Amino acid sequence: MNSPRYLKFAGPVIDEATIAGVAEVLRSGWITSGPRVQEFEDALSAFCDGRPVKALTSATAAVEVALQLAGIGPGDEVITSAQSFFTVLNMIVKVGATPVFVDCDLVTRNIDLAQVEAAITPRTRAIVPTHWPGSLVDMDALLALARRHALRVIEDAALVMGSQWKGRNIGALGDLVTFSFHPNKNMTTIEGGALVVNDAEEAKRVDPLRFHGIAYLPDRTRDVAFPGGKFNLPDVNARIGVAQLQRLPEFLATRRSLVGRYFERFATDPACLLPPRPRDADGQSWNMFSVLLPLDRMAIARKRFRDALDAQGIGTGVSYEALHLCTLGRRYGYKEGDFPVTERIARETVALPLHAGMTVPDVDRVCDAVAEIVGRARA
Ligand SMILES: Cc1ncc(COP(=O)(O)O)c(C=O)c1O
């Protein structure tokens, strides 16, 4: 019998029309940032109710540029969740600011806003919350808190492209918002990201931040007044983005139906702690389906569990390690026990396969394997 295909835990869907579109860009003679980037930014802006959007080479670049745009640097504190991806810690440190961690909610995994408020000092300049699939950060409470304390908000929306807050796309409201188009995200440009800003003046200030710090002078020479980055997205990538954005609703619908099946299957064997089942199911996007393993009732460690799935051709991920306990985080004085919820998630979390190239029988295959391994582990 043939062994079943390896099921990656995340990945893109690229169609033939997109490949043909990329070939056209490659043949056009203009392959770096140009007309396709403009087209992509216009489409992203329409997606965000007309707010200006700038395309960049990654969400990491978008977070860095957002922090710089907000004027954040040495001496400033930025509050973020200890349960997120390394990007947020790295970029806060990279611009010279101090990361201030708080804990998150066990079920939604979103940043704990009460702890954010308690962590504010006279040096606090911004909050960087990461939205989690299935349940967004409470935007009304977040923006009210930021207003009360005159703080900037940089929403890390890498995982929630296509999620809606009260009927409006994430990105259409708020302050600065960043998206990722890494191949594991809801849509891709291979590598890529975007930054949503407030107005044309802010959008103009992004240009030198993403392109060498260059200012164009009236005599057709250039000047540099600060060391800008090099984060401009090429047209080849933007062409993929245009096609992916068109298919985003379809990708999200597929992901929703796969997650529906995960919930259905796990309902009868709730050995794992599941993400929240959203009331506005149609308004939520699902970039990942990340469960917490009942490790205290399992005879094997998470690594063995993941290895066992791997041996059956099923990939998994860890989203995420505790940021305050990585070597860089500890440099700011953090230690075990500071954020118990984040630490529990970091120990127990496993992201199961979820992407728009999967089918419901694929989910069944994963659920059968999980039940078998957890069951075997319990015995
Ligand atoms: C929550 C979160 N934020 C930001 C990023 C960074 O995205 P990129 O790879 O586009 O820089 C990631 C990437 O996995 C992420 O998971």
The ligand as an SDF file (V2000), in Angstrom:
LIG
                    3D

 16 16  0  0  0  0  0  0  0  0999 V2000
    2.4950   36.4370   14.9360 C   0  0  0  0  0  0  0  0  0  0  0  0
    3.5320   36.7280   13.9110 C   0  0  0  0  0  0  0  0  0  0  0  0
    3.9360   37.9820   13.7360 N   0  0  0  0  0  0  0  0  0  0  0  0
    4.8660   38.3120   12.8150 C   0  0  0  0  0  0  0  0  0  0  0  0
    5.4410   37.3460   12.0200 C   0  0  0  0  0  0  0  0  0  0  0  0
    6.5180   37.7310   11.0420 C   0  0  0  0  0  0  0  0  0  0  0  0
    6.1250   37.5330    9.7160 O   0  0  0  0  0  0  0  0  0  0  0  0
    7.1960   37.6090    8.5290 P   0  0  0  0  0  0  0  0  0  0  0  0
    7.7490   36.2330    8.3600 O   0  0  0  0  0  0  0  0  0  0  0  0
    6.3920   38.0510    7.3300 O   0  0  0  0  0  0  0  0  0  0  0  0
    8.2190   38.6050    8.9070 O   0  0  0  0  0  0  0  0  0  0  0  0
    5.0520   36.0280   12.1580 C   0  0  0  0  0  0  0  0  0  0  0  0
    5.6670   34.9790   11.3120 C   0  0  0  0  0  0  0  0  0  0  0  0
    5.4660   33.8030   11.4570 O   0  0  0  0  0  0  0  0  0  0  0  0
    4.0760   35.7030   13.1330 C   0  0  0  0  0  0  0  0  0  0  0  0
    3.6870   34.4360   13.3010 O   0  0  0  0  0  0  0  0  0  0  0  0
  1  2  1  0
  2  3  1  0
  2 15  2  0
  3  4  2  0
  4  5  1  0
  5  6  1  0
  5 12  2  0
  6  7  1  0
  7  8  1  0
  8  9  2  0
  8 10  1  0
  8 11  1  0
 12 13  1  0
 12 15  1  0
 13 14  2  0
 15 16  1  0
M  END
$$$$
